[in-house]
Amino acid sequence: MSTQAATEERTVVIGLEVHVQLETDTKIFCGCSTESEDDEEPNTRTCPTCLGLPGALPVLNEGAVEAAVKIGKAIDADIPETTTFHRKNYYYPDLPKNFQLTQYDAPICQSGELEVRADDEPRTIGITRAHLEEDPGSLQHAGGSIESATHTLVNYNRAGTPLMEIVTEPDFRSPAETRAFLAKLEEVLEYLGVFDPTRDGSLRVDANVSLVPESEVADDGTITEEALADVNRAEVKNISSHKGAEQALAYEVTRQENVLRRGREIEQETRHWDEARGVTVSMRSKEAEKDYRYFREADLPALEVSDWKESIPIPELPDARRERFREEYGLDRESASKLTSTKAVADFFEDVAEQFDPELAATWVADNLLGELNYREMSITDVEGRLD
């Protein structure tokens, strides 16, 4: 690498793949329960289908499709007439079948977007696609570290849990923007009733991080596909929170800057976020799409979703409710944001505002009640019954 290339100013480019566990009673392709207990035995919520045993056939969960359509509507995505499922083939211990049932060239949602505010500036983040797939099992590394573990235990209770993978455009220019996006996305999903943020592992993030020479960035901030293809990127896995995303990506950006500063090239690789140590660790070279050998799942026919689009309603979403609160109750932006932070808080405030002066109700809920709940590390759902 030349000295000029090593010292050239660069722009941070990040794209996200967000894996959301959908709130359904059963798994996506079988009748096994998705309800987990803290003290449950491993490998007890399984059956021949989610274990991939010969002869077991998948049956698509209608509730997962409804949730996917709701998400598509909420992110203003195109929902096609027909959607299909494919096998994504790769070997890893958490995949009992050695392939994952997912969607490839006909996902259930395409070309959406989500408005966020980062550093108090509005941003529109493009969403390339959102598709349904099954969750793999979970791994427990003896000793807690993937690097030093003497052995790994596999639990297939999670295998087959319905996931929605939401893939963004590479539109993020800072780790802080990813945190704002994830917070907004989680807010929307909670309002839709398709997602339980309290469930362990309910939202997991993979991030693709690269540093593009500023000379390749247009005046409007856009970057061509050719410029992105010319730089190597690292995929960071094992991110499970908004805060964790910002921390992991801040570390990874700094790591790549240091590599380039030393005149070396960025490796095209997959890295693991070690939250306890606050570092990303190299796992393996990054796979190309062709490595997965996608092919159609013959046991799942094409799904006609055209009729579903009109018949599945979505509730008032956070931004719309926020704006209505400002107009209807005369609230300032900060109070309206606090009172719509979750659907439960917004519902509770409206119940109180019907019985008392809305301005006093807003002050009491936004400042007194939420402040006390935050101090006690509780949520509004923990106390609703006691406040009637």
N, C-alpha and C positions, 0 to 999 in steps of 0.2 A: 504494500500500500504506500502511495506517495505521501510526502510530508504535507502537501496541500490537502489531500483527501483526509488525512488524519486531523488536521486543524480546522477544516471547513465547518462553518456553523451548520447545525442540523436542526430539523424540526421533529418533535416527537409525534409518532403516528401509532395509534392504538385502536384495535378492533376487538370486540367482545363476543364471546359465545356464552350465553347465559342459560343454564339448565335449571328449569323450574319444575319441582315436583307438583303435579296437579292433585287437587283435593278430590279424590274419588274413594269410594268404599272398597273397591277391589282393584287388582292390578290391570294393566292395560290389555293383556291378551289371555288372562285366565281369571278364575274366580277366587284366588287367594286374597286374603285381607291385606289392606295397606296400613291398618292400624297397628302401630308398634307400641310395646310396653317397655318401660325402663329395665325391667327384670326378665324380659323374655329370653328364652333359650335360643341360641343361634340355629339357623337352618330348620326352623319349625313352621314358618309361614311359606311353605313351598309345595309344589306339585309337579307332576311330570312335565307340564308345559313350561313353567318358568325355570325348571332345571334342564330343559332341552333334551329330555329323554326321547328315544326313537318312537315314532308313531303318534306323539302328542301334537295336536293341532291348535293353532292360535285362533281366538275369537275376539274381535275388536270390541273394546269397552265404549259404549255409546256416550257415557258421561265424559270420557276423555275428549271425544270429538266435539261435544258441546262446549267444553272449556276452551278448546283450541279456537273454535269459531268466535267465542266471546273475546278472546285475546286479540284475534285478527281484527275484529271490529274496533276494539279499543285503540289499537295502534294504526288505524286507518290503512290496513293492508288490503291487497287484492286477494280475494278468496276464490280459487278457480272452481270450475264446474265439477271437476273430477280430481281426486288425489289418490296416490298409490304408495305402497310400502316396498322397501328394498332390504336386502341383507347387506350389512357392512361387515366384511370379514376381517377379523384380526384375532390373534391369540393373546390372551391375557387372563390370569387366574380368575378375575371377577366375572368373566363371561362363560357360563357353563356350556353354552352352545358353540362357542368359538365364533359366533357372529352376533351382531346386534340388529334387531328389527328397528328400522328407522325409515326416513323418507329421503329421497335423493333428488330426482329431476322433476318431481311434481309435488312439492310441499303444500301443505294446507293453507299457508299464508305466504304472500310474497309482497315485496316493495312497500313496507310500512314506514312509519316515522314516529318519533316521540319528542315532544318539546320539553326541554329542561332549562333550569337556571343554574349557571355556574359562575361564581364570582359576581353574582347579581346581574349577569348578562344572559339574555335568552339565547338558546342554541337549539337547533333542530338536528337530531341525530337520526340518520337514515338506518332503516332496518332492512337488510337484504332479504331475509326469509325467517319464518318460524315454522318448525315442523315437530310432529309427534315422534316419540321413540320410547324405548324401554330403558329403565335404569339398570345398570349392572349391579352386581353384588358389592359388598363392602369388604375392605381389607384391613386387618389389624396387624401392624408390624410389631413383632416382639422387641421390646426396648423402646418403642415409640418413634424411632427414626428409620426412614426408608433406606438410609445409607448403611447403618450399622446393625440392622436387624439380623438375628440368627435364623429366623424363620418368620413366615407370615401365615396368619389364620384367615380363612375366607368364610364369610357369612352371606348366604344367598337369600336371607329374608327380604332384603331390599330389591333383589333382582326381579324385574318386571313391573316395578312401580312406574306409572305413567309420567313421562317427562315431556315438557315443551322446551325445545331448544330454540332460543331467540338469537339470531346472528345479526350483528350490526355491521354497518359500513365502517371502514377505518376512519371515522370522523372525529375521534377524540384527540386532542392536542395536549392533554395533561392528565396525570393521575387523578387530580381533583375533579375533572369532568366525569370520569368514570364513576366516581363515588356519587356524584349528583344524579347521574343517569340511573344507577342501580337503586338509589333511594326512591326516585320517581317511579321506576318500573315496579318496584315492590308495592308502592302505594296503590298504583293502578290495579295490580293483580289482587290485592287485598280487597279493594272495592268491588271487584268482579265476583268475589267469593270463590275463586278457583285455586286459592293458594293459602297455606297456613304458615305464616312467618315464624311461628313458635316451634315448628317441627324441625328437629335436628337434620341438617343437610338439605333443607327444602329449597335452597337457592345456592347453586355452585357456579363458579365462573372460570372460564378459560380466557386468557387474554393474549393476543398477538401484538408484540411490541417491536417496533423498528425505529430507526433514526434516519430520516431522509434528508439529503443535502438541501439547504434552503434555496439553492439555485433551481431546484426542481419544483418549488412551490409557487403556484400562480399568485397573482395579486389578490385574488378573492379567497385565497387559502386552500384551493383545491389542488389535488395531487393526482397525476395521471396514473393509470394502471401500469404503464410501462415503467414509470419512476419507482413505483412500489415493487415491481418485479425485479428491479435492478439491485435492491438491497436485501440482505438476509434479515430474517426476523426470528425472534424467540417466542415460543408459546409457553405461557406460564399457567400451570395448573394448580389445583388444590386451594383456590380462593373461595372463601365461604361467607364473606360479609362485605358491606360497603367500606367499612374502615380497613378491612384486610386488603381489599382491592387497591385502595389508595396507597397503603404501605408497601404492598408487594410490587406495584408498578413503579412507585418512586424508587425503590431499591433497584429494580431491573433497568430503569432508564439510566440511573447513575452508573450501574455496572457496565452497560453498553458504552456510555460516554468514556469511561475509564479505559475500556478495551481499545476504542478508536484512538484515544489520546496516546496510547502506547504504540500506535502504528500497526495494530493487529486487526484482523477481520472478525466480524461477528459470526459466530457459528449458527447455522440454521438448525435449531434444536428445540426439544421440549424440556422445560425446566419445572421443578417442583417447588412451590412456595412453602418453606418451613417457617410457620408462624412463630413457633417458640423461639427460634434463633433470629428471625427477622431477615432471612436471606433466601434467595432462589438457588436451587441445586440442580445441576445437570442430570437429566434422567436418560435421554436417548436422543439420537438424531431424529429430526422431525419427519414424519411420514408424508408422502405425497398422496394426492387423492387416488391415483391409480393403484397404490399399494393395498387399498381396501377391497378392490375387485367387487364393486357393487353389482348386484343383479336383483331383478324383481323377485319378490316373495310370492311364489305360486300359490301358497295356501291362504292368501288374503286377496280377494278380488278388489278391483278398483272401486273406490268409494265415491258415490255421487253426493256431493255436498251442496249443490245449487239450491235445493229446497230448504236446507238448514239455515242458510244465511238470513232469510226473511223471518223464519219462525223463532229464532233465538234472540230474545231482547237482551240489552245490557243496561245496567243501572246508570244513574247520574254519576259521572266520573269526577275525580278530585278537582280538576281545574274548573269544571263547570260549577261544581258545588261551591268552590271558593269564591267564584265571581258572583254567584247568586247570594251568598252570605254578605258580600260587600254591598250589593245593591239593596237587598231586602232588609238587612239589619244595620246598615250603615257602618260596617266594621272596616278598620284599616287593614292593609295587606298582611301585617304581621299577625294580628289576631285571627284573621280569616285562615291563614296558613296553619296556625296552631290548632284551630278548631276543626280542621279537615284533615289533620295528620293521619287519622285512621277513620274508617267508616263508623266504628263504634263510638268514637269521640264526637263525630259530627251528628250522629243520631241522638246521642245523649244531650248534646247542646240544644238541638231543636226541641227535644222534649221539655227541657227546662225553660227555653225561651217562649214556649206556648203558655206557660203558667206564670212567668215573671217578666219583668222588664227585660227585653233582649239585651240592652247595653249592660245592665247589671249582671245578667246571666253570662254574657260573654266574658266579662272581667273575672267573675268567680270561677268559671270553668277553665279559661285559658291561663290565668295567673295562679289562683289559689289551689284549685283542685289538681290540675296537671302538674303544678310545681310540687305539691305534696306527694303525688303518686310517683313522680320521678325520683324524689328523695328516698321514698320507701322501695324503689325498684318494683313498682306494681303498674298494672295497666288498668284502664277504665273497666274492662270486663271483670276484673277481680273484685270490684266494689259496686257494680251496677245494682245488684239486688238489695244492697244495704242503703242505697241513696234514694229509694222510692218514697 
